[in-house]
């Protein structure tokens, strides 16, 4: 049975293994047929649905003050830029999560560590985030080019205009893609669920000014590439804590 969609985080299993903040996040999503993404999910998970559809997301943001457990933020290494292509999953215990098809960052040490420890598909990239005020609202520009020795580089450039807080806290679709309390990943022959907790996202309406992107197609989602997105949001960000990974087949304790 799938857990009900909740806007507040369930209690995080202890111990806390990581702390970080996600800032200046743009959220661009496409509604898709679940059959398109089902083959791309870890074994044992299926697409999570809203009104019979699931979603593909492209999300650039600033990672700030990341650190281990209860320790202080890591200097330099704990703050960087990141862009991810993500899908939405549910496991046999009913827990909703995200699945990352790609994660790009400008910190090589983060790439090496996250791939080695968690099996997450991080890549090293040249990245930049800039802001500029306009009469209609602040524009955020995100640029990246992957560093792929001997292979074709992938690139993405997005400009999103922040139009201010969303009345009423956002739509059901906005809650579906933002109220996520963990991720699913295949590692060591198992599918794992890594739980997290954060306050509800402060969501803002946003306008997509520019999108020139290779990442979504490179993630195996050619059918989405070049299509107008179904949802564009912006958030100033949240603080996040992660708990220890659990086998995705293990039910949550009451």
C-alpha positions as CSV (number, residue, x, y, z in Angstrom):
1,X,0.0,0.0,0.0
2,X,1.4,3.4,-1.0
3,X,1.8,5.9,1.9
4,X,-0.5,8.9,1.6
5,X,1.2,12.0,0.3
6,X,2.2,14.1,3.3
7,X,3.6,17.6,3.3
8,X,5.3,17.1,6.7
9,X,8.4,14.8,7.0
10,X,8.0,11.6,8.9
11,X,10.3,11.1,11.8
12,X,13.8,10.5,10.6
13,X,15.4,7.2,11.6
14,X,18.6,7.7,13.6
15,X,21.4,8.2,13.3
16,X,21.6,11.3,11.2
17,X,24.4,10.7,8.7
18,X,24.4,14.1,6.7
19,X,23.2,17.6,7.0
20,X,23.0,20.2,4.2
21,X,21.0,23.1,2.8
22,X,19.5,23.4,-0.7
23,X,19.3,27.0,-1.9
24,X,18.1,28.9,-4.9
25,X,16.4,25.9,-6.4
26,X,14.7,25.9,-9.8
27,X,12.2,23.1,-10.4
28,X,11.2,22.3,-14.0
29,X,8.9,19.2,-14.5
30,X,7.2,17.3,-17.4
31,X,4.2,15.0,-16.9
32,X,4.8,11.7,-18.7
33,X,3.3,8.3,-19.2
34,X,4.6,6.0,-16.4
35,X,5.6,3.4,-19.1
36,X,8.3,5.8,-20.3
37,X,10.2,5.8,-16.9
38,X,9.4,2.4,-15.5
39,X,12.4,0.7,-17.1
40,X,14.7,3.4,-15.7
41,X,13.9,2.8,-12.0
42,X,15.8,0.6,-9.6
43,X,14.6,-3.0,-9.3
44,X,11.6,-3.4,-7.0
45,X,10.3,0.2,-7.4
46,X,7.6,1.5,-9.7
47,X,6.7,5.0,-10.9
48,X,4.8,7.0,-8.4
49,X,1.6,8.5,-9.9
50,X,-0.6,11.5,-9.7
51,X,-3.8,11.2,-11.6
52,X,-2.3,8.4,-13.7
53,X,0.8,10.4,-14.7
54,X,4.3,10.6,-13.3
55,X,7.0,13.3,-13.7
56,X,10.5,14.0,-15.0
57,X,12.3,16.8,-13.2
58,X,15.3,19.0,-14.0
59,X,16.5,20.8,-10.9
60,X,19.6,23.1,-10.6
61,X,20.4,24.6,-7.2
62,X,23.2,25.6,-4.7
63,X,24.3,23.1,-2.1
64,X,25.3,25.0,1.0
65,X,27.0,23.9,4.3
66,X,27.0,20.2,3.8
67,X,28.5,18.2,6.6
68,X,28.6,14.7,8.2
69,X,26.3,13.7,11.1
70,X,26.4,16.3,13.8
71,X,29.7,17.8,12.8
72,X,30.3,21.3,11.4
73,X,29.8,22.1,7.7
74,X,32.8,21.0,5.6
75,X,34.9,24.0,4.5
76,X,34.9,24.6,0.7
77,X,33.9,21.0,0.0
78,X,30.5,21.5,1.6
79,X,29.2,24.2,-0.7
80,X,28.9,23.7,-4.5
81,X,26.5,23.8,-7.4
82,X,24.4,20.8,-8.4
83,X,21.9,19.9,-11.2
84,X,19.9,16.7,-11.2
85,X,17.5,14.9,-13.5
86,X,15.1,13.0,-11.3
87,X,12.1,10.6,-11.4
88,X,9.5,9.7,-8.8
89,X,9.3,6.2,-7.3
90,X,7.5,4.1,-4.8
91,X,8.8,0.9,-3.2
92,X,7.2,-2.4,-2.0
93,X,6.7,-0.9,1.5
94,X,4.8,2.1,0.0
95,X,7.5,4.7,0.6
96,X,7.6,7.5,-2.0
97,X,11.0,8.7,-3.1
98,X,13.0,10.1,-6.0
99,X,15.4,8.3,-8.3
100,X,18.3,10.3,-9.8
101,X,19.1,9.6,-13.4
102,X,22.0,12.1,-13.3
103,X,23.6,14.5,-10.8
104,X,26.2,17.0,-12.0
105,X,28.4,19.1,-9.6
106,X,31.5,21.2,-9.8
107,X,33.2,19.4,-6.9
108,X,35.2,16.4,-8.1
109,X,35.6,15.0,-4.5
110,X,31.8,15.0,-4.1
111,X,31.6,13.0,-7.4
112,X,34.1,10.4,-6.2
113,X,32.7,10.1,-2.7
114,X,29.0,9.9,-3.6
115,X,29.6,7.3,-6.4
116,X,31.8,5.1,-4.2
117,X,29.7,5.2,-1.0
118,X,26.1,5.5,-2.3
119,X,26.4,4.5,-6.0
120,X,24.8,7.8,-7.1
121,X,25.4,8.8,-10.7
122,X,27.3,12.0,-10.1
123,X,29.4,13.6,-12.8
124,X,32.0,16.4,-12.7
125,X,31.0,19.6,-14.5
126,X,31.9,23.2,-15.0
127,X,29.0,25.1,-13.5
128,X,27.8,28.7,-12.8
129,X,24.9,30.3,-11.1
130,X,24.1,34.0,-11.5
131,X,21.3,36.3,-10.5
132,X,20.0,39.6,-11.9
133,X,17.1,41.7,-10.8
134,X,14.3,42.6,-13.3
135,X,11.1,44.5,-13.0
136,X,9.1,41.3,-13.1
137,X,11.3,39.4,-10.6
138,X,14.8,38.1,-9.9
139,X,16.2,35.9,-12.7
140,X,18.4,33.0,-11.9
141,X,20.7,31.6,-14.5
142,X,22.2,28.1,-14.2
143,X,24.9,26.9,-16.7
144,X,26.9,23.7,-16.8
145,X,29.1,21.6,-19.1
146,X,30.1,18.2,-18.1
147,X,33.8,17.2,-18.0
148,X,34.0,13.9,-19.9
149,X,37.5,13.0,-21.0
150,X,37.3,11.2,-24.3
151,X,33.5,11.5,-24.5
152,X,31.0,14.1,-25.8
153,X,30.2,16.8,-23.2
154,X,26.7,17.4,-22.1
155,X,25.5,21.0,-21.4
156,X,22.5,22.8,-19.9
157,X,21.6,26.5,-19.6
158,X,18.4,27.5,-17.8
159,X,17.1,31.0,-16.9
160,X,14.2,31.1,-14.4
161,X,12.4,34.2,-13.2
162,X,11.2,34.1,-9.6
163,X,7.7,35.6,-9.4
164,X,7.2,35.4,-5.7
165,X,5.5,33.1,-3.2
166,X,2.8,30.7,-4.6
167,X,-0.7,31.5,-3.1
168,X,-2.0,28.7,-0.9
169,X,1.3,26.9,-0.8
170,X,1.1,25.4,-4.3
171,X,-0.9,22.9,-6.3
172,X,-1.2,19.2,-5.7
173,X,1.3,18.6,-8.4
174,X,3.8,21.0,-6.7
175,X,3.3,19.1,-3.4
176,X,3.8,15.8,-5.2
177,X,7.2,16.7,-6.5
178,X,8.4,18.6,-3.5
179,X,7.2,16.5,-0.5
180,X,9.7,13.8,-0.9
181,X,11.3,12.2,2.1
182,X,13.9,9.9,0.6
183,X,15.6,8.5,-2.4
184,X,15.8,5.1,-4.0
185,X,19.2,3.8,-5.3
186,X,20.5,0.4,-6.5
187,X,23.7,-0.6,-4.7
188,X,25.5,-3.8,-3.8
189,X,22.8,-5.9,-5.4
190,X,19.9,-4.3,-3.4
191,X,17.6,-1.3,-3.8
192,X,18.0,1.1,-0.8
193,X,15.9,3.9,0.5
194,X,17.8,6.8,2.0
195,X,15.4,8.9,4.1
196,X,15.6,12.6,4.7
197,X,13.6,15.3,6.5
198,X,13.2,19.0,5.9
199,X,10.6,21.7,6.4
200,X,7.9,22.1,3.7
201,X,9.4,23.8,0.6
202,X,8.6,27.5,0.4
203,X,7.4,27.4,-3.2
204,X,7.4,30.4,-5.6
205,X,5.7,30.8,-8.9
206,X,8.3,31.0,-11.7
207,X,8.6,31.7,-15.4
208,X,11.0,29.7,-17.6
209,X,12.9,32.4,-19.6
210,X,15.4,30.1,-21.4
211,X,16.1,26.3,-21.5
212,X,18.7,24.8,-23.7
213,X,19.4,21.4,-22.2
214,X,21.1,18.1,-23.1
215,X,20.8,16.4,-19.7
216,X,17.3,15.2,-19.9
217,X,17.8,13.4,-23.2
218,X,21.2,12.0,-22.0
219,X,19.3,10.5,-19.0
220,X,17.3,8.3,-21.4
221,X,14.3,10.6,-21.7
222,X,14.5,11.8,-25.4
223,X,10.7,11.9,-25.5
224,X,10.7,14.8,-23.0
225,X,13.6,16.8,-24.4
226,X,12.5,19.9,-26.4
227,X,8.9,19.8,-25.0
228,X,7.5,22.7,-23.0
229,X,7.5,21.8,-19.3
230,X,4.2,21.4,-17.5
231,X,5.4,23.0,-14.3
232,X,8.0,25.7,-13.4
233,X,8.7,26.6,-9.7
234,X,11.4,28.3,-7.7
235,X,12.3,28.0,-4.0
236,X,14.7,29.9,-1.8
237,X,15.5,26.6,-0.2
238,X,15.4,24.3,2.8
239,X,17.7,22.7,5.4
240,X,17.9,18.9,5.1
241,X,19.0,16.0,7.2
242,X,19.6,12.4,6.0
243,X,19.2,9.2,7.9
244,X,20.9,5.8,7.4
245,X,20.0,3.8,4.3
246,X,17.5,0.9,4.7
247,X,16.6,-1.9,2.4
248,X,13.7,-0.7,0.3
249,X,11.8,-3.9,1.3
250,X,12.0,-3.2,5.0
251,X,8.7,-1.7,6.3
252,X,8.9,1.6,8.3
253,X,8.6,1.1,12.0
254,X,5.5,2.6,13.5
